[in-house]
Amino acid sequence: MATRRTKSTIATGSQPRQLPGPACEECRKRKLRCDRQRPTCSTCAEAGVVCDINTNRLARGPKKGDLKALRNRVMALERRLSLETTASQVAEDWSLLGHDHTDAQPAHELSLSPLSTSPGAGFVRHPSPCQSSPPSWNEESRVQVTPVSPASFDPYGFSTYRFPPATPQQPRCNLVDDLMRADLDQIYFDRVHPNVPIFNQSKYFARSRRHPMSGTVPGHMLCLQYAMWTLATALSSQFEELGKLLYKETRDMLEAFEANDQDTGSVPIEQVQAWLLLSFYELARCNHRRAWTTAGRTFRLVQLARLYEVDGPEYPPEGEDPVSTEERRRTFWIAYGLDRLICIRNRCPSTLSEESIYTRLPSHEIPFQSGHPIPSCFLSEAIAPSDRCILPSLAEFAVLATVCGRALSHAMSSRAYSGGSMEFWARHKWVEAMLSRVIDGVTASNPMASAVTDPIVFFTLMMAHSTTIYTCEVLESLGMDSQYQPTMMECQNRAIHAASEVARHAKAHEHIGYFKAHTFLPWAISMAASRLMRQPSQMMDVLRPLTPPGSFQFECQSKYGLNGSLSSCMDALRKMQSFNNIARDQLSLLEPQEFGLTGL
């Protein structure tokens, strides 16, 4: 058989095995050798079918971009393999030191399945990367084990305590390659910057080119860079697992930077900004207590850096350009707004004092990004009773944050002192007037079409309506006498109307994607949902006179009633709970009430 095959090969060696020209489709389908006769081959002629030849076939080989994607996957797998190898080495080192294997957790499990410890209960899995986690320097000791001499062990257990190591300010491993860096930068300025507009993009990218990711990057700038990437991963499903690693690295670097600080000179603005961005990440991805603590640390750094007096007599510092000064202003106002939002949610006093502010409100975005920011007015001028000009979107948010702080102070004062006094009603009327002023100003300068596409304007409007609901709750908590019932009913009507507006805007928010939503948007929506769950029949009686016949809102209420507005709020919270812990926490409080309302 082999001899015959060889003879056949020799006999036909002078002729090519593959005939010139393409085979017809019929021969390809039947897997026959086509003789390439034209206009019809012998096989098609015998079968009596049309001999069809396709001359526009796709080129063989991988498609464009496949090889690059494969290379990127190989790089990612190699990086993960290196982390797993490090983890196995850590486990081996711990076993050599006489520790039980259950006391050490591999580093790759720390990054993919975050853990926390509880006394006497071993390790417990949590869905969040930092719920009840031990100090970050202790995490580092688990990943990088330093040689320990036998003399360091003692019967009193002092060897188990690990002091914060004086680690270098560079990350322990290169987690972000050039391609991922470009993606994370793009995600940050697409999704984070609209709600936290601190940085000038041109300045940021110029600084990135001037200081590439190498050992020459200053420590505070490297911390800020990693904090920006960490917050970007919180708004991306693609880099969700990477975000857990980046968060640990960022927090470790920040704490190491502060441990090595000599407590001399001014506080680097990048250090304040890094902690501020990390606070937003922890609010979205970590437990609330840790986020609140980190935010408090940020506010103290804001005070230490004296950002509340950027436009004071001693500012700007010598040689500082206008863009850097504007970034300082924006850093302060973002921190100021975060302080008010956290405190009104927790019903606790604020940290940053309004009376000591000597920093102008943020300028308009376009002049700031072009490198020529136009100084805005002061906060005291913006909230003055006289008519004010159109403020930038971030300045409107700062004014609203001030109103939220005043509403919170009003509520706390009413509990400490008897309600119903002249001072109480003066404060209450001022808050209501300012809320109406903010809502009218935002809606006049930003129609709904542009408000939906500008997240900070959208959030300002939603928070204004939610604060209206909050002021109504302040009145209801005091149990006013019958003489104040007309005022109470008027306030309740405004609260119900505000709740319906929040529900309508929440429905419209689906069109821009929840990844662009502000971190505290779920709290604003939950305030409306809670109000809509109270006395549904009374709510509809109040809403009908407030809704003009023939409008879209009137048709929705006629068709769906109150359940439609409530469903819009609850659906929005459920869609955001996968990447926002505030939404998850508020849902856990509202869903039992919703089930009781619907009878489920």
C-alpha positions as CSV (number, residue, x, y, z in Angstrom):
1,M,0.0,0.0,0.0
2,A,2.9,2.3,0.8
3,T,4.7,1.3,-2.4
4,R,1.6,2.1,-4.5
5,R,1.2,5.5,-2.8
6,T,4.8,6.3,-3.6
7,K,4.5,5.3,-7.2
8,S,1.4,7.5,-7.5
9,T,3.2,10.3,-6.0
10,I,6.1,9.9,-8.4
11,A,3.8,9.5,-11.4
12,T,2.0,12.7,-10.7
13,G,4.9,14.6,-9.3
14,S,5.2,16.8,-12.4
15,Q,1.5,18.0,-12.0
16,P,0.3,20.3,-9.2
17,R,-2.2,18.6,-6.9
18,Q,-4.3,21.8,-6.6
19,L,-5.9,22.8,-9.9
20,P,-5.8,26.6,-10.7
21,G,-8.8,28.6,-9.9
22,P,-11.5,28.4,-7.2
23,A,-13.7,25.4,-6.7
24,C,-17.5,25.8,-7.2
25,E,-19.8,26.0,-4.3
26,E,-21.5,22.6,-5.1
27,C,-18.2,20.7,-5.0
28,R,-17.2,22.5,-1.8
29,K,-20.5,21.5,-0.2
30,R,-20.2,17.9,-1.3
31,K,-16.5,17.9,-0.5
32,L,-15.6,16.7,-4.0
33,R,-12.6,17.6,-6.1
34,C,-13.7,20.2,-8.7
35,D,-12.2,20.0,-12.2
36,R,-12.7,23.8,-12.7
37,Q,-14.3,23.4,-16.1
38,R,-16.1,26.6,-17.3
39,P,-18.9,27.5,-17.6
40,T,-19.9,24.4,-15.6
41,C,-17.8,21.7,-14.0
42,S,-18.5,18.0,-14.6
43,T,-20.0,17.4,-11.2
44,C,-22.5,20.2,-11.6
45,A,-23.3,19.1,-15.2
46,E,-24.1,15.6,-14.1
47,A,-26.2,16.8,-11.1
48,G,-28.0,19.3,-13.3
49,V,-27.4,22.2,-10.9
50,V,-26.0,25.7,-11.5
51,C,-22.2,25.9,-11.1
52,D,-21.8,28.8,-8.8
53,I,-18.3,30.2,-8.0
54,N,-17.7,32.7,-5.1
55,T,-14.7,34.9,-5.9
56,N,-15.2,37.2,-2.9
57,R,-14.0,35.0,-0.1
58,L,-12.6,36.4,3.1
59,A,-8.8,36.3,3.6
60,R,-7.5,33.5,5.8
61,G,-5.7,34.1,9.1
62,P,-6.6,36.1,12.2
63,K,-8.7,39.2,12.0
64,K,-7.3,42.6,12.5
65,G,-6.7,43.3,16.2
66,D,-7.0,39.6,17.3
67,L,-3.2,39.2,17.8
68,K,-3.1,42.4,19.9
69,A,-6.0,41.2,22.0
70,L,-4.3,37.8,22.5
71,R,-1.0,39.5,23.5
72,N,-2.9,41.6,26.1
73,R,-4.6,38.5,27.5
74,V,-1.2,36.8,27.7
75,M,0.2,39.8,29.6
76,A,-2.8,39.8,32.0
77,L,-2.4,36.0,32.6
78,E,1.3,36.4,33.2
79,R,0.6,39.1,35.7
80,R,-2.0,37.0,37.5
81,L,0.4,34.0,37.5
82,S,3.1,36.1,39.1
83,L,0.7,37.1,41.9
84,E,-0.3,33.5,42.4
85,T,3.3,32.5,42.6
86,T,4.0,35.2,45.2
87,A,1.0,33.9,47.2
88,S,2.3,30.4,47.2
89,Q,5.7,31.6,48.3
90,V,4.0,33.6,51.1
91,A,2.2,30.4,52.3
92,E,5.4,28.5,52.2
93,D,7.3,31.2,54.2
94,W,4.5,31.3,56.8
95,S,4.6,27.5,57.2
96,L,8.4,27.7,57.6
97,L,7.9,30.3,60.3
98,G,5.7,27.9,62.3
99,H,2.3,29.5,61.4
100,D,-0.7,27.5,60.7
101,H,-1.7,27.6,57.0
102,T,-5.2,28.8,57.9
103,D,-3.7,32.0,59.4
104,A,-2.4,33.2,56.0
105,Q,-4.6,34.0,53.0
106,P,-3.1,33.9,49.5
107,A,-2.7,37.3,48.0
108,H,-4.7,36.4,44.9
109,E,-7.6,35.5,47.1
110,L,-7.3,38.8,48.9
111,S,-7.6,40.5,45.6
112,L,-10.5,38.4,44.2
113,S,-12.3,37.4,47.3
114,P,-11.7,40.1,50.0
115,L,-11.8,38.9,53.6
116,S,-12.1,40.3,57.0
117,T,-11.4,38.9,60.5
118,S,-13.5,38.6,63.5
119,P,-12.3,37.5,66.9
120,G,-12.2,33.8,67.3
121,A,-14.1,33.1,64.1
122,G,-11.4,32.9,61.5
123,F,-11.8,34.5,58.1
124,V,-15.3,35.4,56.7
125,R,-16.0,36.3,53.1
126,H,-17.6,39.6,52.3
127,P,-18.7,41.1,49.0
128,S,-16.8,44.3,49.5
129,P,-13.0,44.7,49.2
130,C,-12.7,46.5,52.5
131,Q,-15.5,45.6,54.9
132,S,-14.0,45.2,58.4
133,S,-10.6,44.6,56.9
134,P,-7.4,44.9,59.0
135,P,-5.0,47.8,58.7
136,S,-3.4,48.1,55.3
137,W,0.2,47.7,56.7
138,N,-0.9,44.4,58.2
139,E,-2.1,43.4,54.7
140,E,1.3,44.2,53.3
141,S,2.9,42.0,55.9
142,R,0.8,39.1,54.6
143,V,2.0,39.6,51.0
144,Q,5.6,40.4,51.6
145,V,7.1,38.5,54.5
146,T,10.3,39.9,55.9
147,P,12.9,37.5,57.4
148,V,12.3,37.1,61.1
149,S,14.9,35.8,63.5
150,P,14.1,33.1,66.0
151,A,15.0,35.5,68.8
152,S,12.0,37.7,67.8
153,F,9.5,35.1,69.0
154,D,8.5,35.4,72.6
155,P,5.9,33.6,74.8
156,Y,3.9,36.9,75.3
157,G,2.9,37.1,71.7
158,F,4.7,40.4,70.9
159,S,6.0,38.9,67.7
160,T,2.5,38.7,66.3
161,Y,2.2,42.5,66.4
162,R,3.5,44.2,63.2
163,F,4.5,47.8,63.2
164,P,3.6,49.8,60.1
165,P,6.6,49.3,57.8
166,A,8.4,52.2,56.2
167,T,7.6,51.0,52.8
168,P,8.8,52.8,49.6
169,Q,6.2,54.9,47.9
170,Q,6.2,52.8,44.8
171,P,3.6,50.1,44.4
172,R,4.7,46.5,45.3
173,C,4.0,45.3,41.7
174,N,3.1,46.8,38.4
175,L,-0.6,46.4,38.2
176,V,-1.4,48.8,35.3
177,D,0.3,48.5,31.9
178,D,0.2,51.2,29.3
179,L,-3.0,50.0,27.6
180,M,-4.9,49.7,30.9
181,R,-3.6,53.1,31.9
182,A,-5.1,54.7,28.8
183,D,-8.4,53.0,29.4
184,L,-8.5,54.0,33.1
185,D,-7.7,57.6,32.3
186,Q,-10.5,57.7,29.7
187,I,-13.0,56.1,32.1
188,Y,-12.0,58.7,34.8
189,F,-12.6,61.7,32.6
190,D,-15.8,60.2,31.1
191,R,-17.5,59.0,34.3
192,V,-15.8,60.4,37.4
193,H,-14.8,63.9,36.3
194,P,-18.4,65.1,35.5
195,N,-19.4,64.6,39.1
196,V,-16.0,65.4,40.7
197,P,-14.6,68.1,38.3
198,I,-11.3,68.8,40.0
199,F,-8.6,68.5,37.4
200,N,-7.6,70.3,34.3
201,Q,-7.3,67.6,31.7
202,S,-4.5,69.2,29.7
203,K,-2.5,69.7,32.8
204,Y,-3.1,66.2,33.9
205,F,-1.9,64.6,30.6
206,A,1.1,66.9,30.4
207,R,2.1,65.9,33.9
208,S,1.6,62.2,33.0
209,R,4.0,62.6,30.0
210,R,6.5,64.6,32.1
211,H,6.4,62.0,34.9
212,P,5.9,58.5,33.4
213,M,5.2,55.6,35.8
214,S,8.7,55.1,37.0
215,G,10.8,55.5,40.1
216,T,11.1,59.2,39.5
217,V,7.5,60.0,40.3
218,P,7.1,62.0,43.5
219,G,5.2,60.0,46.2
220,H,2.2,62.3,46.6
221,M,1.7,62.4,42.8
222,L,1.9,58.6,42.6
223,C,-0.7,58.3,45.3
224,L,-3.0,60.7,43.4
225,Q,-2.5,58.8,40.2
226,Y,-3.4,55.5,41.8
227,A,-6.4,57.0,43.6
228,M,-7.8,58.3,40.2
229,W,-7.4,54.9,38.7
230,T,-9.0,53.2,41.8
231,L,-12.1,55.4,41.6
232,A,-12.3,54.8,37.8
233,T,-12.5,51.1,38.4
234,A,-15.5,51.6,40.6
235,L,-17.5,52.8,37.6
236,S,-16.4,50.1,35.3
237,S,-17.4,46.4,35.1
238,Q,-14.3,45.6,33.1
239,F,-11.8,46.6,35.8
240,E,-13.8,45.6,38.9
241,E,-11.3,43.0,40.1
242,L,-8.4,45.3,39.4
243,G,-10.0,47.9,41.5
244,K,-9.7,45.8,44.6
245,L,-6.0,45.5,44.1
246,L,-5.6,49.1,43.2
247,Y,-7.5,50.1,46.3
248,K,-5.2,48.2,48.6
249,E,-2.1,49.6,46.9
250,T,-3.4,53.1,47.0
251,R,-4.3,53.0,50.7
252,D,-1.0,51.4,51.5
253,M,0.9,54.1,49.6
254,L,-1.0,56.9,51.2
255,E,-0.5,55.6,54.7
256,A,3.2,54.9,54.1
257,F,3.5,58.5,52.7
258,E,2.0,59.9,55.8
259,A,4.1,57.6,58.0
260,N,7.3,59.0,56.4
261,D,6.1,62.6,56.5
262,Q,8.4,64.8,58.5
263,D,5.6,67.1,59.5
264,T,7.3,70.1,58.0
265,G,6.1,72.4,55.3
266,S,2.7,72.6,53.7
267,V,0.4,69.6,52.9
268,P,0.7,68.6,49.2
269,I,-2.6,69.2,47.4
270,E,-2.2,65.9,45.7
271,Q,-2.3,64.1,49.1
272,V,-5.7,65.8,49.9
273,Q,-7.1,65.0,46.4
274,A,-6.0,61.3,46.7
275,W,-7.8,60.9,50.0
276,L,-10.8,62.7,48.7
277,L,-11.1,60.3,45.7
278,L,-10.5,57.3,47.9
279,S,-13.4,58.5,50.1
280,F,-15.7,58.4,47.0
281,Y,-14.5,54.9,46.2
282,E,-15.1,53.6,49.7
283,L,-18.6,55.1,49.7
284,A,-19.4,53.2,46.5
285,R,-17.6,50.0,47.2
286,C,-16.8,49.6,50.9
287,N,-18.7,49.7,54.2
288,H,-20.1,53.0,55.3
289,R,-18.1,53.3,58.5
290,R,-14.8,53.1,56.8
291,A,-15.8,55.5,54.1
292,W,-17.0,58.0,56.8
293,T,-13.7,57.7,58.7
294,T,-11.7,58.2,55.5
295,A,-13.8,61.2,54.6
296,G,-13.2,62.7,58.1
297,R,-9.5,62.2,57.5
298,T,-9.9,64.1,54.2
299,F,-11.7,67.0,55.8
300,R,-8.9,67.4,58.4
301,L,-6.3,67.5,55.6
302,V,-8.4,70.2,53.9
303,Q,-8.2,72.2,57.0
304,L,-4.5,71.5,57.4
305,A,-3.9,72.6,53.9
306,R,-6.0,75.7,54.5
307,L,-8.1,75.2,51.4
308,Y,-10.9,77.2,53.0
309,E,-8.9,80.4,52.4
310,V,-7.5,80.0,48.9
311,D,-8.5,83.5,48.1
312,G,-7.2,85.0,51.4
313,P,-4.5,87.6,51.7
314,E,-1.7,85.1,51.7
315,Y,-2.8,83.3,48.6
316,P,-2.0,82.4,45.9
317,P,1.4,81.0,46.8
318,E,4.3,82.6,44.9
319,G,4.7,81.1,41.4
320,E,1.3,79.3,41.4
321,D,-0.6,79.5,38.1
322,P,-4.3,80.3,37.9
323,V,-5.2,76.7,36.9
324,S,-3.5,75.3,40.0
325,T,-5.3,77.8,42.2
326,E,-8.6,76.9,40.6
327,E,-7.9,73.2,41.2
328,R,-7.4,74.1,44.9
329,R,-10.8,75.8,44.9
330,R,-12.5,72.9,43.3
331,T,-10.9,70.4,45.7
332,F,-12.2,72.4,48.6
333,W,-15.8,72.7,47.3
334,I,-16.0,69.0,46.4
335,A,-14.8,68.2,49.9
336,Y,-17.3,70.7,51.3
337,G,-20.1,69.2,49.4
338,L,-19.1,65.7,50.4
339,D,-19.1,66.8,54.1
340,R,-22.6,68.1,53.8
341,L,-23.9,65.0,52.0
342,I,-22.5,62.6,54.5
343,C,-23.7,64.6,57.4
344,I,-27.3,65.0,56.2
345,R,-27.5,61.3,55.5
346,N,-26.1,60.4,59.0
347,R,-27.9,63.3,60.8
348,C,-24.7,64.5,62.4
349,P,-22.9,67.8,62.6
350,S,-20.7,68.9,59.7
351,T,-16.9,69.3,59.9
352,L,-16.1,72.2,57.5
353,S,-17.4,75.4,58.9
354,E,-19.3,77.7,56.5
355,E,-18.4,80.9,58.4
356,S,-14.6,80.5,57.9
357,I,-14.7,80.1,54.1
358,Y,-12.6,82.6,52.2
359,T,-12.5,80.7,48.9
360,R,-14.3,81.8,45.8
361,L,-16.8,79.5,44.2
362,P,-15.6,77.4,41.2
363,S,-15.4,79.0,37.8
364,H,-17.1,77.8,34.6
365,E,-15.9,74.5,33.2
366,I,-14.9,75.7,29.7
367,P,-12.6,78.6,30.7
368,F,-11.1,76.3,33.4
369,Q,-10.3,73.5,30.9
370,S,-8.9,76.0,28.4
371,G,-6.4,77.2,31.0
372,H,-7.9,80.6,31.7
373,P,-10.3,80.2,34.6
374,I,-12.5,83.3,35.4
375,P,-12.8,83.9,39.2
376,S,-16.3,83.5,40.5
377,C,-18.0,85.2,43.4
378,F,-17.9,84.2,47.1
379,L,-20.4,82.0,48.7
380,S,-21.8,84.8,50.8
381,E,-22.6,86.8,47.6
382,A,-24.2,83.8,46.0
383,I,-26.7,83.2,48.8
384,A,-27.5,86.9,49.3
385,P,-31.2,87.8,49.0
386,S,-30.5,90.0,45.9
387,D,-30.8,88.7,42.4
388,R,-27.8,86.7,41.4
389,C,-26.3,85.9,38.1
390,I,-26.2,82.4,36.5
391,L,-23.6,80.4,38.4
392,P,-21.5,77.6,37.0
393,S,-22.8,74.1,37.6
394,L,-20.3,73.2,40.3
395,A,-21.0,76.5,42.0
396,E,-24.7,75.7,42.0
397,F,-23.9,72.4,43.7
398,A,-21.8,74.3,46.3
399,V,-24.8,76.6,47.1
400,L,-27.1,73.6,47.4
401,A,-24.6,71.9,49.7
402,T,-24.8,75.0,51.9
403,V,-28.6,74.8,51.9
404,C,-28.3,71.2,52.9
405,G,-26.0,72.1,55.8
406,R,-28.4,74.9,56.9
407,A,-31.3,72.4,56.8
408,L,-29.4,69.9,58.9
409,S,-28.4,72.6,61.4
410,H,-32.1,73.7,61.4
411,A,-33.2,70.2,62.2
412,M,-30.6,69.7,65.0
413,S,-31.5,73.1,66.5
414,S,-35.2,72.3,66.5
415,R,-34.5,69.1,68.5
416,A,-32.3,70.8,71.0
417,Y,-34.7,73.8,71.5
418,S,-38.4,74.0,71.4
419,G,-39.8,74.2,67.9
420,G,-42.3,76.8,66.8
421,S,-40.3,79.9,67.9
422,M,-39.8,82.9,65.7
423,E,-36.2,81.9,65.2
424,F,-37.3,78.4,64.1
425,W,-39.7,79.7,61.5
426,A,-37.2,82.2,60.2
427,R,-34.7,79.4,59.6
428,H,-37.4,77.2,58.0
429,K,-38.5,79.9,55.6
430,W,-35.0,80.7,54.6
431,V,-34.3,77.1,53.8
432,E,-37.5,76.8,51.8
433,A,-36.8,80.0,49.9
434,M,-33.3,79.0,49.0
435,L,-34.4,75.6,47.8
436,S,-37.0,77.1,45.5
437,R,-34.3,79.6,44.3
438,V,-31.9,76.8,43.5
439,I,-34.5,74.7,41.7
440,D,-35.7,77.7,39.7
441,G,-32.1,78.7,38.9
442,V,-31.1,75.2,37.7
443,T,-34.2,74.7,35.6
444,A,-33.9,78.1,34.0
445,S,-30.3,77.9,33.1
446,N,-30.3,74.2,32.3
447,P,-33.3,72.8,30.5
448,M,-34.2,69.2,31.1
449,A,-32.4,68.1,27.9
450,S,-29.1,69.5,29.1
451,A,-29.6,68.7,32.8
452,V,-29.9,65.0,32.0
453,T,-26.6,65.1,30.1
454,D,-24.8,67.1,32.8
455,P,-24.5,64.8,35.9
456,I,-23.6,67.4,38.4
457,V,-26.6,69.6,37.4
458,F,-28.8,66.6,37.4
459,F,-27.7,65.7,40.9
460,T,-28.1,69.2,42.2
461,L,-31.7,69.3,41.0
462,M,-32.4,65.9,42.6
463,M,-30.8,66.8,45.9
464,A,-32.8,70.1,46.0
465,H,-36.0,68.1,45.7
466,S,-34.8,65.6,48.3
467,T,-33.9,68.4,50.7
468,T,-37.4,69.7,50.3
469,I,-38.6,66.4,51.5
470,Y,-36.1,66.5,54.4
471,T,-37.4,69.9,55.6
472,C,-40.9,68.5,55.7
473,E,-39.7,65.6,57.8
474,V,-38.3,68.2,60.2
475,L,-41.7,69.7,60.7
476,E,-43.4,66.4,61.0
477,S,-41.0,65.2,63.7
478,L,-41.9,68.2,66.0
479,G,-45.7,67.4,66.2
480,M,-47.0,70.9,65.6
481,D,-50.1,72.3,67.2
482,S,-53.4,72.6,65.3
483,Q,-52.7,76.3,64.6
484,Y,-49.8,75.2,62.4
485,Q,-51.7,72.6,60.4
486,P,-52.2,74.8,57.3
487,T,-48.5,75.3,57.2
488,M,-47.9,71.6,57.7
489,M,-50.2,70.7,54.9
490,E,-48.6,73.2,52.5
491,C,-45.1,71.7,53.4
492,Q,-46.4,68.2,52.8
493,N,-47.8,69.1,49.5
494,R,-44.4,70.5,48.4
495,A,-42.7,67.3,49.7
496,I,-45.1,65.1,47.7
497,H,-44.6,67.2,44.6
498,A,-40.8,67.0,45.1
499,A,-41.0,63.2,45.4
500,S,-42.9,62.9,42.2
501,E,-40.3,65.1,40.4
502,V,-37.5,62.9,41.7
503,A,-39.3,59.8,40.4
504,R,-39.8,61.4,37.0
505,H,-36.1,62.5,36.8
506,A,-35.0,59.0,38.0
507,K,-37.0,57.5,35.1
508,A,-35.3,59.9,32.6
509,H,-31.9,59.1,34.1
510,E,-32.0,55.6,32.5
511,H,-31.0,57.2,29.2
512,I,-27.6,58.4,30.3
513,G,-26.5,55.3,32.2
514,Y,-26.1,54.9,35.9
515,F,-22.3,54.7,35.7
516,K,-22.4,58.5,35.3
517,A,-24.5,59.0,38.3
518,H,-23.3,60.8,41.4
519,T,-22.3,58.6,44.3
520,F,-25.0,60.1,46.5
521,L,-27.8,59.9,43.9
522,P,-29.3,56.8,45.5
523,W,-29.9,58.7,48.8
524,A,-31.8,61.4,46.9
525,I,-34.0,58.8,45.2
526,S,-34.5,56.9,48.5
527,M,-35.9,60.0,50.1
528,A,-38.5,60.3,47.4
529,A,-39.4,56.6,47.6
530,S,-39.8,56.8,51.4
531,R,-42.1,59.8,51.0
532,L,-44.2,58.1,48.3
533,M,-44.8,55.0,50.5
534,R,-46.5,57.1,53.2
535,Q,-50.3,57.3,52.9
536,P,-50.7,56.5,49.2
537,S,-54.3,57.7,48.8
538,Q,-53.4,61.1,50.4
539,M,-50.4,61.4,48.0
540,M,-52.6,61.0,44.9
541,D,-55.1,63.6,46.2
542,V,-52.3,66.0,46.6
543,L,-50.6,65.2,43.3
544,R,-53.6,65.6,41.0
545,P,-54.1,69.4,41.6
546,L,-50.4,69.9,41.2
547,T,-50.2,68.2,37.8
548,P,-51.4,70.2,34.8
549,P,-53.9,68.2,32.6
550,G,-52.6,67.0,29.3
551,S,-49.0,66.9,30.5
552,F,-46.8,63.8,30.3
553,Q,-46.7,63.6,34.1
554,F,-50.6,63.8,34.3
555,E,-50.9,60.9,31.8
556,C,-48.4,58.8,33.8
557,Q,-50.2,59.4,37.0
558,S,-53.6,58.7,35.4
559,K,-52.3,55.4,33.9
560,Y,-49.9,54.1,36.6
561,G,-50.9,56.1,39.7
562,L,-48.6,56.3,42.6
563,N,-47.1,52.8,42.0
564,G,-45.6,54.1,38.8
565,S,-43.6,56.8,40.6
566,L,-42.6,54.4,43.4
567,S,-41.5,51.7,40.9
568,S,-39.3,54.3,39.0
569,C,-37.5,55.0,42.2
570,M,-37.1,51.4,43.3
571,D,-36.0,50.3,39.9
572,A,-33.3,52.9,39.8
573,L,-32.0,51.8,43.2
574,R,-32.0,48.2,42.1
575,K,-30.0,49.0,39.0
576,M,-27.4,50.9,40.9
577,Q,-27.0,48.5,43.8
578,S,-24.4,46.3,42.0
579,F,-21.8,49.1,42.0
580,N,-23.0,51.5,44.7
581,N,-23.3,50.5,48.4
582,I,-25.4,53.5,49.2
583,A,-28.1,52.1,46.9
584,R,-27.8,48.7,48.5
585,D,-28.1,50.1,52.0
586,Q,-31.2,52.2,51.1
587,L,-32.8,49.2,49.4
588,S,-32.4,47.1,52.5
589,L,-34.5,49.7,54.4
590,L,-37.1,50.4,51.7
591,E,-37.9,46.9,50.3
592,P,-39.6,45.7,53.5
593,Q,-41.9,48.7,53.4
594,E,-42.5,48.2,49.7
595,F,-43.5,44.6,50.2
596,G,-45.9,45.7,53.0
597,L,-47.4,48.4,50.8
598,T,-48.0,46.0,47.8
599,G,-49.1,43.1,50.0
600,L,-46.4,40.8,48.7
